Structure formats: C-alpha cells, structure tokens
Amino acid sequence: MGRYNALNIVWQALQGNQNWQRVWRDPQPKAHYDVIIIGGGGHGLATAYYLAKLHGITRVAVLEKGWLGGGNVGRNTTIVRSNYMLDGNAPFYEHGMNLWRSMAQDLNYNVMFSPRGVLNLAHNKAQYDEYARRGNAMRLNGIDAEILSRDEVLQREPILVTSAAERFPIFGGLLQPQAGNARHDAVAWGYARAADRLGVDLIQNCEVVDFIQQGEKVVGVTTNRGDIYADKVGMAVAGNTSRLTSKLGLHLPIESHVLQAFVTEPYKPVINGVVTYGGGGHFYISQSNKGGLVFGGDIDGYNSYAQRGNLPVFEDVITAGLSIMPSLSRVKLLRNWGGIMDMSMDGSPIIDTGPIDGLYLNTGWCYGGFKATPASGWCFAYTIANNQAHALNKAFTLDRFAKGYAIDEKGAGPYPKAH
C-alpha cells in the first residue's frame, strides 16, 4: 500500500476513488506466532506496531473478538493530557505526549491530534494552591503548565458561569496548553494500518476463550477459530482482563466499572479546549471537530461488564455540567454510551510480565486509557520484547501492591471505584 499524501488523494479523486487499496489484510490465523496480543483496541494495536517497528518482532497476531476499534478506544471522550504530579506517572504520560505530537507523521495517518489545551478549574483557595503545587511539579518534570487567575479562565472560556451567586465559584485554574484531543477511531485505524504494513496479522472476530499451558507456562490460546500457539501472550483487553485471567486462576487487583460519556448535536464553537470541573462534582467537557459537545463524569459505582450505564450517574453528570455551564440546559443530547473501565487499587496502570511464564499484562487503566495509548503500546512492546519493564513503566509493575509502592495520584486510597 502506498503512502497517503496530497498528490495521492488528488489522483484517487480524479479516478473516482475507485482504486483505493484495502487498508489492512484479513488473514487467517497461523498455527504459531512469536507474540500474540489479545485485544484489538488502541493499546493492543500500538503494542503490535511498536513490537514490529522498534524490536523487529513481526510474527505477531492481534486477536480481536469483534472488530478493530470496537471497544474502549472508540468509547471515550478523546482527551489527551499529561498533567500528572507523581514520579511514576509524569514521565510515562509525558513520553506519550511526545508520541502524540509526531503520531500522524509516524503512522502516515491523520489522527487529528489537536493541542487545544486542558483546563482544570479551581473552586476555592485550597484547590487553587493544590493546582499551583501540581503545576510546579509538572514544570520540574518538563511538562508545560500555567496557573490562571479567575479573569484569565473566563477570558479563555467565556461560556463558564460568572454569576456572583454561583454555587461553586471559579477561583482560577491549571492549564496544560499543549494537551488536547485526538480522533479515537483514527488512532485505532492508524495503528492497525501501520502494523499491518509491517507484517502483523490483525485477526478480527477471533475471541479468546481459554489459555493453553504446558506445565507452568502459557504457550498459546484457544479461540473460536481454533488453537493458536505463541512464545509470548500479551493481554490488552481493558475491563475484560478479569474474565480472561480467571481462566488461569489469577485474581488481579482490579475491578470493572462502566464509564458513561455523552455527545450533543453539533453547534458553533463555544469551548476553546477541554474544561474539567472538580469542585462539588466530577465533570469534563470539550467540543469535537464536528461541533458536538462531548462530556462525562464519574463511573457507575457498581461492578459491571455492560457497555451502557444507568440514570443516576447520567443525572449526576448533567447536574455538575449545569452548575458551571447553565447554557447546557438548552442543548440537545445526541447519544450516550459506556466503556468498561478496569479500575486498579491505586488508580494507576499495570504494565508488566505476568505471574505466569509466557504471560504479559497491560491493564488497570481507570480513566487514563485513551491518552496513554502510544506510551502504553511503546512500553508494553519493550516489556514483551525484553522480558522486563522499561524505566518508564517500572513503577507500574504488579508487585507494587504487595510491596506497598502504590501510585495514588488522586489520593483516594485502595478503593478502585474511588479513582
């Protein structure tokens, strides 16, 4: 397949767009691979791509039970940021930001990364001081950050409520100017196309139903399309991790919860970047390139594998949004959906070799899955290729829970639903 470029697009248009080649192959599964990646979402596809590109491992199969990009990578609010404070998180997510900046050129696919800024609102002096601390820590780690006054916040986002009677007054905010949004399905398609060009087999409608073990080692998987063997098996299946690891008798420190998201009909531009509200509730909002207002809030508090949520969280999200943007009461909601979050005990991910030989884990992403896509794939590929964590994900090993080295960015304690 040729590279996408302006000349190619013009030439295809003159040909009536009848000569475009298939974006990726539809191969039959082989009997044996060097590496199997379970999960054809953003993390799985990115892992396969970096295994082939950076480590020369091309005998790789990505097994997806549905269609590529049909899971959480297509069920999120597209926010990309690295405004973390703790040492374990900050370098990892900032590495991801650097990969986001060059992703379109690297993959030869427009992922529509738009660094329009992410603004966290402060609603009292204590919260403002906490954001100042976080912003200073970010700058010490080489991450862009700006502390804004109330007037600067309202100048940037004039749609926010300014009434003197507002329940949660805006005191100021923390801005990461180079953060923003990307197109979620384009990320999946870009990594899929690039991995396929390097020889990776992308196998859709191939559900893993069990693992194949020889002694104490995982040597393959049983699927609805037959047994497939591999030297190494990596898992990147988000909220379905517990389902699969139960086949091996493993019980990981994660829970599965539903996170709802919402989008309105398209409107003229009213929001400049991403705005998050964390005073008396949890709410975040941005505007897509199509004009729709995309927003979300807390997870549903109960464990679930459903891809839809219930009305109490729906009401909570809308209430929080209206408290800082009363004008939202006049917009028309187009649709809502849910993604399955694999919530870890400290709110930070697990990227590690598994407790069983031949098994590798990528899970526990909580709210951070989409923005971490390139860094996750990069680090997971390194971990699989070298049988050990990279310096960027060495803090995300599974044994940190046993050793007491939690990375609790939110400070919520060992309660997965609180993260």
Long-range contacts (C-beta under 8 A, 24 or more apart in sequence): 1-193, 1-197, 3-108, 4-108, 4-109, 4-110, 23-189, 23-192, 23-193, 23-196, 24-192, 24-193, 24-195, 24-196, 24-202, 25-196, 25-201, 25-202, 26-202, 26-204, 27-201, 27-202, 27-203, 28-203, 29-61, 29-63, 29-201, 29-203, 29-206, 29-223, 29-225, 29-226, 29-228, 30-61, 30-201, 30-228, 31-228, 31-229, 32-220, 32-228, 32-229, 32-230, 33-59, 33-60, 33-61, 33-201, 33-228, 33-229, 33-230, 33-231, 34-59, 34-60, 34-230, 34-231, 34-232, 35-59, 35-60, 35-61, 35-230, 35-231, 35-232, 35-233, 35-234, 35-384, 36-60, 36-61, 36-63, 36-220, 36-221, 36-228, 36-230, 36-232, 36-233, 36-234, 37-61, 37-62, 37-63, 37-234, 37-236, 38-63, 38-208, 38-221, 38-233, 38-234, 38-235, 38-236, 38-237, 38-244, 39-63, 39-64, 39-71, 39-235, 39-236, 39-237, 39-238, 40-64, 40-66, 40-67, 40-68, 40-69, 40-70, 40-71, 40-188, 40-192, 40-202, 40-204, 41-69, 41-71, 41-72, 41-73, 41-188, 41-236, 41-237, 41-238, 42-69, 42-72, 42-73, 42-184, 42-187, 42-188, 42-191, 42-369, 42-370, 42-373, 42-376, 42-377, 43-73, 43-236, 43-238, 43-362, 43-365, 43-369, 43-372, 43-373, 43-376, 43-377, 43-380, 44-234, 44-236, 44-237, 44-362, 44-377, 45-188, 45-191, 45-192, 45-195, 45-202, 45-377, 46-191, 46-373, 46-374, 46-376, 46-377, 46-378, 46-380, 46-381, 47-234, 47-236, 47-362, 47-376, 47-377, 47-380, 47-381, 47-384, 48-191, 48-195, 48-200, 48-202, 48-377, 48-381, 49-107, 49-191, 49-194, 49-195, 49-198, 49-200, 49-377, 49-381, 50-377, 50-378, 50-380, 50-381, 50-382, 51-200, 51-381, 51-384, 51-385, 52-195, 52-198, 52-199, 52-200, 53-194, 53-198, 54-378, 54-381, 54-382, 54-385, 55-381, 55-382, 55-385, 57-384, 57-385, 58-198, 58-199, 58-200, 59-199, 60-195, 60-199, 60-200, 60-201, 61-200, 61-201, 61-203, 61-228, 61-230, 62-195, 62-200, 62-201, 62-202, 62-203, 63-203, 63-206, 63-207, 63-208, 63-221, 63-223, 63-228, 64-202, 64-203, 64-204, 64-205, 64-206, 65-205, 65-206, 65-207, 65-208, 66-204, 66-205, 67-204, 67-205, 68-188, 68-189, 68-192, 68-202, 68-204, 69-184, 69-185, 69-188, 69-189, 69-192, 71-238, 71-339, 71-340, 72-238, 72-239, 72-339, 72-340, 72-341, 72-369, 72-370, 73-184, 73-185, 73-187, 73-188, 73-369, 73-370, 73-373, 74-184, 74-185, 74-188, 75-261, 75-307, 75-337, 75-338, 75-339, 76-184, 76-261, 76-339, 76-369, 76-370, 77-261, 77-284, 77-286, 77-294, 77-295, 77-296, 77-370, 78-181, 78-182, 78-183, 78-184, 78-286, 78-288, 78-294, 78-370, 79-118, 79-179, 79-180, 79-181, 79-274, 79-284, 79-286, 79-370, 79-371, 80-113, 80-179, 80-180, 80-181, 80-182, 80-370, 80-371, 81-118, 81-176, 81-179, 81-180, 81-274, 81-371, 82-143, 82-176, 82-179, 82-371, 83-118, 83-120, 83-134, 83-138, 83-143, 83-145, 83-174, 83-176, 83-179, 84-138, 84-143, 84-409, 85-133, 85-134, 85-137, 85-138, 85-409, 86-407, 86-408, 86-409, 87-395, 88-348, 88-395, 88-396, 88-407, 89-348, 89-395, 89-407, 89-409, 90-137, 90-138, 90-141, 90-143, 91-141, 91-392, 92-372, 92-375, 92-379, 92-392, 92-393, 92-395, 92-396, 93-368, 93-371, 93-372, 93-375, 94-141, 94-142, 94-143, 95-375, 95-378, 95-392, 96-371, 96-372, 96-373, 96-374, 96-375, 96-376, 96-378, 97-143, 97-178, 97-179, 99-374, 99-375, 99-378, 100-182, 100-374, 101-178, 103-182, 103-187, 103-190, 103-374, 104-190, 106-194, 107-190, 107-191, 107-193, 107-194, 108-190, 108-193, 108-194, 109-186, 109-189, 109-190, 109-193, 109-194, 110-183, 110-186, 110-190, 111-182, 111-183, 111-186, 111-187, 111-190, 112-181, 112-182, 112-183, 112-186, 112-289, 113-180, 113-181, 113-182, 114-180, 114-181, 114-182, 114-289, 115-177, 115-178, 115-179, 115-180, 116-180, 116-181, 116-272, 116-273, 116-274, 116-286, 117-156, 117-175, 117-176, 117-177, 117-178, 117-179, 117-180, 117-272, 117-273, 117-274, 118-175, 118-176, 118-179, 118-180, 118-273, 118-274, 118-276, 119-148, 119-153, 119-156, 119-157, 119-173, 119-174, 119-175, 119-273, 119-274, 119-275, 119-276, 120-173, 120-174, 120-175, 120-276, 120-278, 121-153, 121-160, 121-170, 121-172, 121-173, 121-275, 121-276, 121-277, 121-278, 121-279, 121-324, 122-170, 122-171, 122-172, 122-173, 122-174, 122-279, 123-168, 123-169, 123-170, 123-171, 123-277, 123-278, 123-279, 123-280, 124-169, 124-171, 124-279, 125-171, 127-171, 127-278, 127-279, 128-171, 128-172, 131-172, 131-173, 131-174, 132-174, 134-174, 135-174, 138-176, 143-176, 144-176, 144-177, 144-178, 145-174, 145-175, 145-176, 146-174, 146-175, 146-176, 146-177, 147-172, 147-173, 147-174, 147-175, 148-172, 148-173, 148-174, 148-175, 156-272, 156-273, 157-271, 157-272, 157-273, 157-275, 159-270, 159-271, 159-325, 159-327, 160-275, 160-324, 160-325, 161-323, 161-324, 161-325, 161-326, 166-323, 166-324, 167-280, 167-323, 168-277, 168-279, 168-280, 168-323, 168-324, 170-324, 179-274, 180-273, 180-274, 181-274, 181-286, 181-288, 183-289, 184-370, 187-370, 187-373, 191-373, 191-377, 208-244, 209-247, 210-247, 211-244, 211-247, 211-248, 211-359, 213-248, 213-356, 216-356, 216-357, 217-356, 217-357, 217-358, 218-248, 218-354, 218-356, 218-357, 218-358, 218-359, 219-358, 231-358, 232-358, 232-360, 232-384, 233-358, 233-359, 233-360, 234-359, 234-360, 234-361, 234-362, 234-380, 234-384, 235-354, 235-359, 235-360, 235-361, 235-362, 235-363, 236-362, 236-363, 236-376, 236-380, 237-363, 238-339, 238-340, 238-341, 238-342, 238-363, 238-365, 238-369, 239-305, 239-339, 239-340, 239-341, 239-342, 240-305, 240-340, 241-342, 241-361, 241-363, 241-364, 242-342, 243-305, 248-356, 248-359, 250-354, 250-355, 250-356, 252-350, 252-361, 252-363, 252-364, 252-398, 253-344, 253-345, 253-364, 253-398, 253-401, 254-342, 254-343, 254-344, 254-345, 254-350, 254-363, 254-364, 254-416, 255-303, 255-342, 255-343, 255-416, 255-417, 256-303, 256-304, 256-305, 256-340, 256-341, 256-342, 256-343, 257-299, 257-300, 257-301, 257-302, 257-303, 257-304, 257-340, 257-341, 257-343, 257-416, 257-417, 258-299, 258-300, 258-304, 258-306, 258-307, 258-308, 258-309, 258-338, 258-339, 258-340, 258-341, 259-296, 259-299, 259-300, 259-309, 259-338, 259-339, 259-340, 259-341, 259-367, 260-296, 260-297, 260-299, 260-300, 260-308, 260-309, 260-313, 260-314, 260-317, 260-336, 260-337, 260-338, 261-294, 261-295, 261-296, 261-336, 261-337, 261-338, 261-339, 262-294, 262-295, 262-296, 262-314, 262-317, 262-333, 262-335, 262-336, 263-288, 263-292, 263-293, 263-294, 263-295, 263-333, 263-334, 263-335, 263-336, 264-292, 264-293, 264-331, 264-332, 264-333, 264-334, 265-291, 265-292, 265-331, 265-332, 265-333, 265-334, 266-290, 266-291, 266-292, 267-291, 267-292, 267-293, 267-331, 270-327, 275-324, 277-320, 277-321, 277-323, 277-324, 280-320, 280-323, 281-316, 281-319, 281-320, 281-323, 282-317, 282-320, 283-317, 283-320, 283-321, 283-324, 285-321, 285-325, 292-334, 293-328, 293-331, 295-321, 297-321, 299-341, 299-343, 299-417, 300-338, 301-417, 304-340, 305-340, 306-338, 306-340, 307-337, 307-338, 307-339, 307-340, 308-337, 308-338, 309-336, 309-338, 341-365, 341-366, 341-367, 341-369, 342-366, 343-416, 343-417, 343-419, 344-416, 344-419, 345-401, 345-406, 345-414, 345-415, 345-416, 346-400, 346-401, 346-406, 346-407, 346-408, 346-414, 346-419, 347-407, 347-408, 347-409, 347-410, 347-412, 347-416, 347-419, 348-395, 348-396, 348-406, 348-407, 348-408, 348-409, 349-376, 349-396, 350-396, 350-397, 350-398, 351-376, 351-379, 351-380, 351-383, 351-389, 351-393, 351-396, 351-397, 352-383, 352-389, 352-393, 352-396, 352-397, 352-398, 352-399, 353-383, 353-387, 353-388, 353-389, 354-398, 355-398, 360-384, 361-398, 366-416, 366-419, 367-419
